[in-house]
Amino acid sequence: MGNARIVPLVTGAGGRLGRALLQAMEDVYPAAIFATRDEIDVTDYWRLLSEMERLRPTVVINTASFTHVDGCEDDPDTADRVNHAGARNVARAAAQIGARVIHISTDLVFDGALSRPYGEEDPPAPLSVYGRAKLDGEEAVAREAPGATILRASWFFGEGAGKFPENFLAMIQSGKRVGLVADRYGTPTCIPDLAEAITRLVPIPHEGILHFTNLGEKTTRYHFVRIAAERMGLDLAPLSPLSHTEWKGDRAPRPLNSALDPSLFIRVTGWSPRTWEEALDAFVRSRAAGRLS
């Protein structure tokens, strides 16, 4: 199928990943459709189906999600409505019109009991409301849309005032004290690189789960922000490491290790992402040039 015959529809296009997908896909798939929550609400099945019937996408990329992990603890009904039922609605409507589904999920479906990076075959055991709702969404997508690709990614970083890591770097830059967890590990995922990964998956009819992160050794939020601050030439005095038991910033339980292994993704697509250190260098250069928003 040539690119001209592929019509991707991106739900949740108002988020950081949706905006990155617009940049990654606009030249590759000029017919791509990007729908914000106001335009297509994944919790409203009949409106969703009506819009899909009108737009006739060939691939639906579901990035719509209630991503506030602690907020999901406070509002489990919304977490279920968006992350589980919403994902089911997208898959069911896509199946009705014969469109393939690429559904974006999370590393937080795992409990962190393993010390190595998680592979697709490892059994999920989420600790949080968010993780459980996302796992329920994965299972609903697999049920409703045979042939769907479920793409799990681990913790995101990239541009965005008030978003990770810009929020903590701004605090350090202003001299405000910052304590970050130094004993919970993951593999960082640069948002533009995830958008590139999704774009490369669009023409590949892979059925089942794939993991994607940037390459490199697993790290912690403390070490990640410390490296970024060092490369920006910031005074590190305000930054201090904390154990997960000392950290009081989370209401939702998080796994001590949620690193993902992207080896299968690389084999399926034939594309290797850059390391998170390389992506972080690009982030720091972009910030220094004043291009962050």
PASEBA-1860 file (N, C-alpha, C; in nm, 3 decimals):
! residues 293
1> MGNARIVP> 0.085/-0.119/0.000/0.000/0.000/0.000/0.088/0.124/0.000 ~ 0.075/0.209/-0.096/0.152/0.331/-0.100/0.101/0.431/0.001 ~ 0.186/0.528/0.034/0.149/0.626/0.135/0.024/0.704/0.097 ~ 0.004/0.727/-0.032/-0.112/0.804/-0.076/-0.243/0.733/-0.044 ~ -0.239/0.601/-0.028/-0.360/0.524/0.002/-0.378/0.500/0.151 ~ -0.280/0.542/0.232/-0.289/0.527/0.377/-0.341/0.658/0.435 ~ -0.449/0.648/0.511/-0.510/0.766/0.573/-0.511/0.744/0.725 ~ -0.410/0.793/0.796/-0.410/0.779/0.941/-0.503/0.880/1.007
9> LVTGAGGR> -0.570/0.836/1.113/-0.647/0.923/1.201/-0.584/0.916/1.339 ~ -0.545/1.030/1.394/-0.484/1.037/1.526/-0.587/1.094/1.623 ~ -0.626/1.017/1.723/-0.713/1.068/1.829/-0.627/1.125/1.940 ~ -0.682/1.219/2.017/-0.605/1.282/2.123/-0.496/1.372/2.070 ~ -0.521/1.434/1.954/-0.416/1.509/1.884/-0.379/1.641/1.952 ~ -0.452/1.680/2.056/-0.418/1.802/2.126/-0.307/1.785/2.228 ~ -0.267/1.661/2.257/-0.162/1.636/2.355/-0.023/1.648/2.295 ~ 0.080/1.634/2.380/0.218/1.649/2.331/0.251/1.544/2.225
17> LGRALLQA> 0.208/1.420/2.246/0.237/1.317/2.145/0.161/1.345/2.017 ~ 0.036/1.387/2.028/-0.042/1.419/1.909/0.022/1.529/1.828 ~ 0.072/1.633/1.896/0.137/1.743/1.825/0.267/1.698/1.760 ~ 0.340/1.609/1.829/0.463/1.555/1.771/0.432/1.468/1.649 ~ 0.321/1.395/1.653/0.281/1.314/1.538/0.247/1.401/1.418 ~ 0.186/1.515/1.442/0.157/1.607/1.332/0.285/1.647/1.261 ~ 0.388/1.679/1.337/0.516/1.716/1.277/0.582/1.600/1.205 ~ 0.571/1.480/1.264/0.638/1.363/1.206/0.568/1.312/1.081
25> MEDVYPAA> 0.435/1.328/1.074/0.357/1.261/0.971/0.311/1.351/0.856 ~ 0.315/1.482/0.875/0.249/1.569/0.776/0.309/1.556/0.637 ~ 0.439/1.532/0.626/0.500/1.516/0.493/0.489/1.373/0.442 ~ 0.492/1.276/0.534/0.488/1.133/0.496/0.347/1.091/0.458 ~ 0.250/1.138/0.536/0.109/1.103/0.513/0.027/1.231/0.503 ~ 0.027/1.295/0.386/-0.041/1.424/0.373/-0.192/1.416/0.396 ~ -0.249/1.298/0.388/-0.393/1.283/0.411/-0.427/1.256/0.558 ~ -0.326/1.256/0.644/-0.349/1.224/0.785/-0.447/1.323/0.848
33> IFATRDEI> -0.527/1.272/0.941/-0.629/1.350/1.010/-0.593/1.354/1.158 ~ -0.596/1.473/1.216/-0.560/1.489/1.357/-0.679/1.547/1.431 ~ -0.733/1.470/1.525/-0.855/1.509/1.595/-0.828/1.528/1.744 ~ -0.861/1.646/1.795/-0.852/1.672/1.938/-0.971/1.610/2.009 ~ -0.970/1.616/2.141/-1.081/1.561/2.219/-1.213/1.630/2.186 ~ -1.207/1.762/2.161/-1.330/1.834/2.127/-1.387/1.788/1.993 ~ -1.299/1.743/1.905/-1.343/1.702/1.771/-1.389/1.556/1.769 ~ -1.315/1.470/1.839/-1.356/1.329/1.851/-1.332/1.286/1.995
41> DVTDYWRL> -1.441/1.265/2.067/-1.436/1.222/2.206/-1.445/1.070/2.209 ~ -1.337/1.004/2.252/-1.335/0.857/2.245/-1.433/0.793/2.343 ~ -1.485/0.871/2.438/-1.581/0.813/2.532/-1.724/0.813/2.476 ~ -1.744/0.875/2.362/-1.876/0.881/2.297/-1.873/0.790/2.174 ~ -1.914/0.664/2.193/-1.896/0.565/2.086/-1.970/0.603/1.959 ~ -2.095/0.644/1.969/-2.174/0.665/1.847/-2.124/0.785/1.768 ~ -2.081/0.890/1.837/-2.022/1.003/1.766/-1.888/0.962/1.703 ~ -1.811/0.884/1.778/-1.683/0.835/1.728/-1.703/0.753/1.601
49> LSEMERLR> -1.797/0.659/1.604/-1.824/0.576/1.487/-1.871/0.662/1.370 ~ -1.959/0.758/1.398/-2.008/0.845/1.291/-1.894/0.922/1.225 ~ -1.801/0.973/1.307/-1.688/1.048/1.252/-1.595/0.957/1.172 ~ -1.574/0.836/1.220/-1.488/0.743/1.145/-1.554/0.704/1.013 ~ -1.683/0.685/1.013/-1.753/0.653/0.888/-1.744/0.770/0.790 ~ -1.745/0.891/0.842/-1.735/1.008/0.755/-1.593/1.027/0.702 ~ -1.493/1.007/0.789/-1.354/1.036/0.753/-1.287/0.919/0.680 ~ -1.330/0.797/0.707/-1.279/0.675/0.642/-1.127/0.660/0.653
57> PTVVINTA> -1.072/0.667/0.774/-0.929/0.640/0.788/-0.899/0.493/0.761 ~ -0.774/0.465/0.723/-0.731/0.326/0.706/-0.655/0.275/0.829 ~ -0.601/0.368/0.907/-0.529/0.335/1.031/-0.572/0.436/1.136 ~ -0.609/0.388/1.254/-0.645/0.476/1.364/-0.538/0.465/1.472 ~ -0.476/0.577/1.506/-0.371/0.582/1.607/-0.431/0.646/1.731 ~ -0.452/0.566/1.834/-0.520/0.615/1.953/-0.420/0.663/2.057 ~ -0.404/0.795/2.066/-0.320/0.853/2.170/-0.404/0.914/2.281 ~ -0.537/0.911/2.267/-0.626/0.970/2.368/-0.614/0.894/2.499
65> SFTHVDGC> -0.589/0.967/2.607/-0.567/0.901/2.734/-0.580/1.001/2.848 ~ -0.627/0.954/2.963/-0.621/1.030/3.088/-0.487/0.995/3.150 ~ -0.387/1.083/3.131/-0.248/1.048/3.162/-0.201/1.093/3.300 ~ -0.286/1.162/3.374/-0.248/1.208/3.508/-0.256/1.089/3.603 ~ -0.139/1.029/3.629/-0.136/0.903/3.703/-0.195/0.920/3.843 ~ -0.158/1.026/3.913/-0.214/1.050/4.045/-0.361/1.090/4.037 ~ -0.397/1.164/3.933/-0.536/1.201/3.913/-0.626/1.081/3.894 ~ -0.572/0.975/3.834/-0.650/0.852/3.817/-0.683/0.788/3.951
73> EDDPDTAD> -0.593/0.800/4.049/-0.623/0.748/4.183/-0.743/0.820/4.242 ~ -0.751/0.950/4.216/-0.860/1.031/4.272/-0.990/1.014/4.193 ~ -0.979/0.977/4.066/-1.096/0.970/3.979/-1.091/0.843/3.895 ~ -1.109/0.727/3.959/-1.099/0.600/3.886/-1.206/0.584/3.779 ~ -1.321/0.649/3.798/-1.427/0.636/3.697/-1.384/0.699/3.565 ~ -1.323/0.818/3.572/-1.274/0.881/3.450/-1.160/0.801/3.390 ~ -1.072/0.748/3.474/-0.963/0.664/3.425/-1.017/0.547/3.345 ~ -1.120/0.482/3.398/-1.179/0.368/3.328/-1.252/0.413/3.202
81> RVNHAGAR> -1.324/0.524/3.211/-1.403/0.571/3.097/-1.315/0.608/2.978 ~ -1.199/0.669/3.005/-1.112/0.713/2.896/-1.013/0.604/2.856 ~ -0.941/0.550/2.954/-0.828/0.461/2.923/-0.870/0.318/2.892 ~ -0.987/0.278/2.941/-1.037/0.143/2.913/-1.151/0.149/2.811 ~ -1.264/0.209/2.851/-1.380/0.213/2.760/-1.351/0.294/2.635 ~ -1.276/0.403/2.649/-1.241/0.484/2.532/-1.157/0.407/2.432 ~ -1.060/0.331/2.484/-0.978/0.248/2.395/-1.063/0.141/2.327 ~ -1.155/0.082/2.404/-1.247/-0.018/2.346/-1.332/0.044/2.236
89> NVARAAAQ> -1.382/0.165/2.260/-1.465/0.233/2.160/-1.387/0.257/2.031 ~ -1.264/0.305/2.044/-1.182/0.330/1.925/-1.163/0.201/1.846 ~ -1.128/0.093/1.916/-1.103/-0.034/1.847/-1.230/-0.088/1.782 ~ -1.343/-0.078/1.854/-1.469/-0.130/1.800/-1.511/-0.051/1.676 ~ -1.502/0.082/1.682/-1.540/0.165/1.568/-1.446/0.143/1.450 ~ -1.316/0.132/1.477/-1.220/0.106/1.369/-1.249/-0.027/1.302 ~ -1.281/-0.129/1.382/-1.314/-0.260/1.325/-1.439/-0.251/1.237 ~ -1.534/-0.168/1.276/-1.657/-0.153/1.199/-1.631/-0.099/1.058
97> IGARVIHI> -1.530/-0.011/1.046/-1.502/0.047/0.913/-1.384/-0.020/0.844 ~ -1.326/-0.122/0.908/-1.215/-0.196/0.846/-1.081/-0.127/0.858 ~ -1.065/-0.041/0.958/-0.937/0.029/0.978/-0.852/-0.046/1.080 ~ -0.722/-0.043/1.060/-0.628/-0.101/1.155/-0.610/-0.005/1.272 ~ -0.571/-0.059/1.388/-0.553/0.022/1.508/-0.409/0.013/1.557 ~ -0.354/0.129/1.592/-0.229/0.137/1.669/-0.265/0.208/1.799 ~ -0.256/0.136/1.908/-0.300/0.188/2.038/-0.178/0.211/2.127 ~ -0.169/0.331/2.186/-0.053/0.366/2.268/-0.081/0.334/2.415
105> STDLVFDG> 0.009/0.256/2.475/-0.007/0.217/2.614/0.120/0.253/2.692 ~ 0.141/0.190/2.805/0.235/0.241/2.904/0.318/0.131/2.970 ~ 0.433/0.170/3.023/0.516/0.081/3.104/0.454/0.054/3.241 ~ 0.357/0.135/3.282/0.300/0.120/3.415/0.200/0.006/3.425 ~ 0.194/-0.078/3.324/0.119/-0.204/3.338/0.202/-0.308/3.414 ~ 0.329/-0.277/3.445/0.415/-0.371/3.515/0.433/-0.329/3.661 ~ 0.468/-0.427/3.745/0.480/-0.400/3.889/0.623/-0.370/3.934 ~ 0.721/-0.386/3.844/0.859/-0.353/3.879/0.934/-0.462/3.952
113> ALSRPYGE> 0.878/-0.582/3.959/0.943/-0.690/4.033/1.070/-0.739/3.964 ~ 1.079/-0.724/3.832/1.198/-0.767/3.759/1.307/-0.661/3.767 ~ 1.432/-0.705/3.762/1.543/-0.610/3.760/1.587/-0.577/3.617 ~ 1.551/-0.661/3.522/1.587/-0.637/3.381/1.474/-0.560/3.311 ~ 1.502/-0.507/3.191/1.394/-0.443/3.115/1.285/-0.544/3.078 ~ 1.162/-0.497/3.077/1.048/-0.582/3.048/1.033/-0.605/2.897 ~ 1.006/-0.732/2.862/0.974/-0.767/2.725/0.825/-0.784/2.707 ~ 0.784/-0.798/2.583/0.641/-0.811/2.552/0.578/-0.936/2.612
121> EDPPAPLS> 0.660/-1.037/2.636/0.606/-1.164/2.687/0.591/-1.164/2.839 ~ 0.645/-1.063/2.908/0.637/-1.060/3.054/0.494/-1.027/3.099 ~ 0.444/-1.099/3.198/0.304/-1.077/3.241/0.289/-0.943/3.311 ~ 0.189/-0.865/3.274/0.165/-0.737/3.341/0.102/-0.758/3.477 ~ 0.127/-0.663/3.567/0.067/-0.665/3.701/0.068/-0.521/3.753 ~ -0.022/-0.438/3.704/-0.020/-0.296/3.738/-0.044/-0.269/3.886 ~ 0.020/-0.163/3.936/0.008/-0.125/4.076/-0.094/-0.014/4.098 ~ -0.122/0.064/3.995/-0.202/0.185/4.010/-0.333/0.175/3.934
129> VYGRAKLD> -0.425/0.265/3.966/-0.550/0.275/3.891/-0.521/0.303/3.745 ~ -0.428/0.393/3.720/-0.391/0.425/3.582/-0.342/0.301/3.508 ~ -0.249/0.227/3.570/-0.195/0.109/3.506/-0.300/0.004/3.479 ~ -0.394/-0.014/3.574/-0.500/-0.114/3.555/-0.594/-0.073/3.442 ~ -0.628/0.057/3.437/-0.717/0.103/3.330/-0.650/0.089/3.193 ~ -0.521/0.118/3.187/-0.449/0.105/3.059/-0.440/-0.041/3.018 ~ -0.417/-0.131/3.113/-0.413/-0.274/3.080/-0.550/-0.322/3.033 ~ -0.655/-0.278/3.101/-0.790/-0.313/3.056/-0.814/-0.261/2.914
137> GEEAVARE> -0.761/-0.142/2.884/-0.773/-0.087/2.749/-0.699/-0.171/2.647 ~ -0.580/-0.215/2.681/-0.505/-0.303/2.590/-0.585/-0.429/2.558 ~ -0.639/-0.490/2.661/-0.712/-0.615/2.641/-0.837/-0.593/2.558 ~ -0.903/-0.479/2.578/-1.022/-0.448/2.499/-0.987/-0.424/2.353 ~ -0.876/-0.356/2.329/-0.832/-0.332/2.190/-0.802/-0.464/2.121 ~ -0.729/-0.551/2.188/-0.695/-0.681/2.128/-0.820/-0.763/2.098 ~ -0.921/-0.750/2.182/-1.046/-0.824/2.162/-1.128/-0.767/2.047 ~ -1.140/-0.635/2.044/-1.231/-0.569/1.949/-1.171/-0.552/1.810
145> APGATILR> -1.039/-0.544/1.802/-0.974/-0.514/1.674/-0.861/-0.612/1.648 ~ -0.894/-0.734/1.606/-0.789/-0.830/1.572/-0.694/-0.769/1.470 ~ -0.565/-0.789/1.493/-0.465/-0.728/1.405/-0.410/-0.598/1.458 ~ -0.464/-0.548/1.571/-0.417/-0.421/1.627/-0.274/-0.432/1.677 ~ -0.204/-0.319/1.672/-0.073/-0.306/1.733/-0.089/-0.227/1.862 ~ -0.040/-0.282/1.972/-0.041/-0.212/2.101/0.103/-0.173/2.130 ~ 0.129/-0.045/2.133/0.266/0.006/2.150/0.280/0.067/2.289 ~ 0.357/-0.002/2.373/0.386/0.050/2.507/0.512/0.136/2.502
153> ASWFFGEG> 0.508/0.248/2.571/0.625/0.335/2.583/0.643/0.371/2.730 ~ 0.766/0.399/2.770/0.791/0.435/2.909/0.800/0.586/2.923 ~ 0.843/0.633/3.040/0.821/0.774/3.073/0.876/0.871/2.969 ~ 0.787/0.968/2.938/0.810/1.062/2.829/0.895/1.181/2.874 ~ 0.974/1.232/2.782/1.035/1.363/2.804/1.036/1.438/2.672 ~ 1.042/1.570/2.684/1.043/1.653/2.565/1.002/1.795/2.596 ~ 0.974/1.870/2.492/0.942/2.011/2.506/0.808/2.029/2.575 ~ 0.794/2.143/2.642/0.668/2.176/2.706/0.688/2.237/2.842
161> AGKFPENF> 0.658/2.366/2.855/0.669/2.432/2.985/0.580/2.363/3.086 ~ 0.635/2.336/3.203/0.559/2.267/3.307/0.558/2.117/3.293 ~ 0.621/2.063/3.187/0.628/1.919/3.164/0.768/1.868/3.193 ~ 0.779/1.736/3.213/0.909/1.676/3.242/0.998/1.678/3.117 ~ 1.127/1.719/3.132/1.196/1.762/3.254/1.198/1.914/3.273 ~ 1.132/1.987/3.182/1.138/2.132/3.185/1.092/2.187/3.320 ~ 0.991/2.123/3.382/0.941/2.172/3.510/1.050/2.173/3.616 ~ 1.128/2.064/3.626/1.232/2.055/3.728/1.353/2.140/3.692
169> LAMIQSGK> 1.388/2.148/3.564/1.501/2.231/3.524/1.473/2.378/3.553 ~ 1.351/2.422/3.533/1.315/2.561/3.562/1.328/2.589/3.711 ~ 1.291/2.491/3.794/1.304/2.508/3.939/1.450/2.518/3.979 ~ 1.533/2.430/3.922/1.677/2.434/3.953/1.737/2.566/3.909 ~ 1.699/2.611/3.791/1.751/2.736/3.736/1.715/2.855/3.825 ~ 1.599/2.848/3.889/1.557/2.959/3.976/1.613/2.945/4.117 ~ 1.687/2.836/4.143/1.746/2.815/4.275/1.654/2.747/4.374 ~ 1.539/2.703/4.328/1.444/2.634/4.416/1.492/2.492/4.443
177> RVGLVADR> 1.479/2.447/4.566/1.525/2.312/4.601/1.438/2.206/4.533 ~ 1.505/2.104/4.477/1.437/1.997/4.406/1.490/1.863/4.454 ~ 1.403/1.779/4.505/1.440/1.642/4.538/1.370/1.546/4.444 ~ 1.444/1.453/4.386/1.387/1.358/4.291/1.429/1.216/4.328 ~ 1.342/1.122/4.293/1.366/0.982/4.329/1.485/0.927/4.252 ~ 1.574/0.862/4.326/1.698/0.809/4.267/1.705/0.658/4.274 ~ 1.594/0.591/4.309/1.597/0.445/4.315/1.478/0.379/4.245 ~ 1.410/0.453/4.155/1.307/0.395/4.067/1.356/0.411/3.924
185> YGTPTCIP> 1.364/0.300/3.853/1.432/0.299/3.724/1.334/0.284/3.607 ~ 1.372/0.346/3.497/1.297/0.332/3.374/1.385/0.365/3.255 ~ 1.328/0.354/3.136/1.399/0.391/3.015/1.326/0.509/2.952 ~ 1.389/0.625/2.945/1.321/0.745/2.895/1.283/0.733/2.748 ~ 1.171/0.796/2.713/1.122/0.799/2.576/1.105/0.944/2.533 ~ 1.184/0.984/2.435/1.174/1.119/2.379/1.048/1.126/2.291 ~ 0.963/1.223/2.316/0.834/1.228/2.247/0.849/1.236/2.095 ~ 0.935/1.321/2.039/0.950/1.320/1.893/0.998/1.185/1.839
193> DLAEAITR> 1.079/1.113/1.916/1.125/0.981/1.871/1.012/0.880/1.876 ~ 0.924/0.891/1.976/0.806/0.805/1.978/0.716/0.835/1.860 ~ 0.702/0.961/1.825/0.621/0.997/1.707/0.681/0.938/1.580 ~ 0.813/0.939/1.570/0.880/0.877/1.455/0.855/0.726/1.454 ~ 0.862/0.665/1.572/0.838/0.520/1.582/0.697/0.485/1.536 ~ 0.599/0.563/1.578/0.460/0.537/1.538/0.445/0.555/1.387 ~ 0.505/0.659/1.334/0.498/0.685/1.190/0.555/0.568/1.112 ~ 0.663/0.510/1.160/0.722/0.395/1.092/0.638/0.269/1.106
201> LVPIPHEG> 0.556/0.263/1.210/0.468/0.146/1.228/0.345/0.150/1.140 ~ 0.307/0.269/1.094/0.181/0.284/1.021/0.166/0.183/0.907 ~ 0.267/0.164/0.820/0.247/0.071/0.708/0.279/-0.075/0.741 ~ 0.314/-0.104/0.868/0.356/-0.239/0.905/0.244/-0.307/0.983 ~ 0.180/-0.409/0.928/0.064/-0.471/0.992/0.104/-0.569/1.101 ~ 0.170/-0.519/1.205/0.211/-0.607/1.315/0.095/-0.627/1.412 ~ 0.067/-0.751/1.444/-0.041/-0.782/1.539/0.019/-0.814/1.675 ~ -0.028/-0.744/1.778/0.018/-0.772/1.913/0.091/-0.655/1.976
209> ILHFTNLG> 0.165/-0.685/2.081/0.228/-0.583/2.163/0.371/-0.559/2.117 ~ 0.412/-0.431/2.120/0.551/-0.391/2.099/0.589/-0.292/2.208 ~ 0.716/-0.293/2.244/0.769/-0.195/2.339/0.860/-0.098/2.266 ~ 0.848/0.030/2.300/0.938/0.129/2.241/0.989/0.224/2.349 ~ 1.121/0.243/2.349/1.185/0.349/2.426/1.310/0.388/2.349 ~ 1.371/0.497/2.389/1.505/0.526/2.337/1.603/0.422/2.392 ~ 1.711/0.402/2.320/1.813/0.308/2.363/1.894/0.367/2.478 ~ 1.973/0.283/2.542/2.056/0.327/2.654/2.021/0.254/2.781
217> EKTTRYHF> 2.108/0.268/2.881/2.086/0.202/3.009/1.968/0.266/3.082 ~ 1.901/0.185/3.162/1.792/0.241/3.243/1.849/0.346/3.339 ~ 1.764/0.438/3.378/1.807/0.546/3.465/1.693/0.586/3.558 ~ 1.716/0.685/3.640/1.614/0.736/3.731/1.583/0.881/3.695 ~ 1.474/0.933/3.745/1.441/1.073/3.718/1.547/1.166/3.777 ~ 1.599/1.131/3.893/1.703/1.215/3.953/1.826/1.222/3.863 ~ 1.875/1.106/3.820/1.995/1.104/3.738/1.971/1.170/3.602 ~ 1.853/1.151/3.547/1.820/1.213/3.418/1.823/1.365/3.429
225> VRIAAERM> 1.756/1.418/3.530/1.752/1.564/3.547/1.891/1.617/3.583 ~ 1.966/1.543/3.660/2.102/1.586/3.695/2.188/1.600/3.570 ~ 2.183/1.500/3.481/2.260/1.506/3.356/2.216/1.626/3.273 ~ 2.085/1.647/3.263/2.036/1.762/3.186/2.085/1.892/3.246 ~ 2.077/1.904/3.377/2.120/2.028/3.443/2.270/2.050/3.425 ~ 2.349/1.943/3.435/2.494/1.954/3.413/2.523/2.005/3.272 ~ 2.454/1.949/3.173/2.481/1.988/3.034/2.432/2.129/3.005 ~ 2.341/2.179/3.086/2.296/2.317/3.072/2.384/2.414/3.151
233> GLDLAPLS> 2.480/2.359/3.228/2.568/2.444/3.307/2.501/2.502/3.429 ~ 2.397/2.436/3.482/2.327/2.488/3.598/2.398/2.449/3.728 ~ 2.377/2.527/3.831/2.425/2.496/3.965/2.342/2.378/4.017 ~ 2.409/2.271/4.054/2.340/2.150/4.097/2.304/2.149/4.246 ~ 2.344/2.253/4.317/2.321/2.256/4.462/2.174/2.238/4.499 ~ 2.078/2.293/4.423/1.937/2.275/4.464/1.883/2.134/4.445 ~ 1.956/2.049/4.372/1.905/1.916/4.336/1.958/1.810/4.432 ~ 1.869/1.727/4.484/1.913/1.623/4.576/1.840/1.492/4.547
241> PLSHTEWK> 1.909/1.377/4.570/1.845/1.247/4.548/1.759/1.206/4.667 ~ 1.649/1.138/4.636/1.560/1.085/4.739/1.534/0.938/4.712 ~ 1.507/0.862/4.816/1.457/0.727/4.797/1.308/0.736/4.768 ~ 1.252/0.629/4.711/1.109/0.634/4.681/1.024/0.643/4.807 ~ 1.079/0.601/4.920/1.003/0.613/5.045/1.007/0.757/5.099 ~ 1.110/0.832/5.065/1.118/0.972/5.107/1.035/1.064/5.019 ~ 1.018/1.024/4.892/0.946/1.108/4.797/0.797/1.114/4.834 ~ 0.745/1.233/4.848/0.605/1.251/4.889/0.520/1.308/4.776
249> GDRAPRPL> 0.572/1.308/4.654/0.502/1.373/4.544/0.399/1.287/4.473 ~ 0.391/1.157/4.505/0.300/1.067/4.432/0.192/1.013/4.525 ~ 0.072/1.005/4.472/-0.034/0.932/4.542/-0.048/0.792/4.486 ~ -0.018/0.776/4.359/-0.027/0.644/4.295/0.103/0.567/4.315 ~ 0.093/0.438/4.347/0.216/0.357/4.357/0.280/0.340/4.220 ~ 0.412/0.347/4.217/0.488/0.329/4.094/0.582/0.210/4.108 ~ 0.611/0.140/3.999/0.707/0.028/4.004/0.849/0.079/4.025 ~ 0.930/0.000/4.094/1.071/0.038/4.114/1.151/0.019/3.985
257> NSALDPSL> 1.101/-0.061/3.894/1.165/-0.076/3.763/1.056/-0.092/3.658 ~ 1.052/0.001/3.563/0.955/-0.013/3.453/1.026/0.002/3.319 ~ 1.156/-0.029/3.317/1.231/-0.022/3.192/1.174/-0.120/3.090 ~ 1.170/-0.078/2.965/1.118/-0.162/2.857/1.230/-0.198/2.760 ~ 1.217/-0.315/2.701/1.313/-0.364/2.602/1.254/-0.343/2.462 ~ 1.314/-0.254/2.379/1.258/-0.228/2.246/1.310/-0.318/2.135 ~ 1.374/-0.429/2.170/1.439/-0.514/2.069/1.342/-0.563/1.962 ~ 1.223/-0.606/2.003/1.127/-0.658/1.906/1.080/-0.547/1.812
265> FIRVTGWS> 1.056/-0.429/1.865/1.019/-0.315/1.781/1.125/-0.292/1.674 ~ 1.252/-0.296/1.712/1.361/-0.272/1.618/1.361/-0.379/1.509 ~ 1.336/-0.505/1.547/1.333/-0.613/1.447/1.214/-0.596/1.353 ~ 1.100/-0.558/1.407/0.979/-0.544/1.325/0.990/-0.429/1.226 ~ 1.046/-0.317/1.270/1.049/-0.196/1.186/1.180/-0.179/1.110 ~ 1.288/-0.243/1.157/1.418/-0.221/1.096/1.479/-0.086/1.128 ~ 1.426/-0.020/1.231/1.474/0.114/1.268/1.514/0.116/1.413 ~ 1.634/0.168/1.441/1.683/0.181/1.578/1.676/0.327/1.621
273> PRTWEEAL> 1.612/0.356/1.732/1.611/0.494/1.781/1.747/0.533/1.837 ~ 1.768/0.661/1.854/1.890/0.708/1.919/1.882/0.679/2.068 ~ 1.993/0.694/2.137/1.992/0.675/2.282/1.921/0.793/2.347 ~ 1.876/0.771/2.470/1.810/0.881/2.541/1.909/0.991/2.572 ~ 2.039/0.955/2.589/2.140/1.059/2.611/2.153/1.150/2.489 ~ 2.149/1.091/2.368/2.155/1.171/2.247/2.030/1.259/2.234 ~ 1.915/1.201/2.266/1.791/1.279/2.260/1.792/1.391/2.364 ~ 1.848/1.362/2.481/1.857/1.465/2.584/1.950/1.578/2.540
281> DAFVRSRA> 2.061/1.544/2.474/2.150/1.648/2.421/2.075/1.739/2.325 ~ 1.993/1.679/2.238/1.915/1.759/2.143/1.815/1.847/2.217 ~ 1.755/1.796/2.322/1.662/1.874/2.403/1.732/1.994/2.465 ~ 1.851/1.970/2.521/1.926/2.079/2.586/1.965/2.185/2.483 ~ 2.007/2.141/2.364/2.043/2.239/2.259/1.921/2.320/2.218 ~ 1.806/2.253/2.206/1.684/2.322/2.167/1.644/2.424/2.274 ~ 1.657/2.384/2.399/1.623/2.476/2.508/1.715/2.597/2.507 ~ 1.844/2.572/2.486/1.941/2.683/2.484/1.911/2.779/2.370
289> AGRLS> 1.858/2.725/2.260/1.826/2.810/2.146/1.693/2.884/2.164 ~ 1.625/2.855/2.275/1.500/2.925/2.303/1.382/2.877/2.225 ~ 1.385/2.749/2.181/1.278/2.697/2.099/1.172/2.621/2.176 ~ 1.192/2.609/2.309/1.094/2.533/2.387/0.972/2.618/2.415 ~ 0.856/2.550/2.418/0.731/2.620/2.445/0.654/2.551/2.556
END
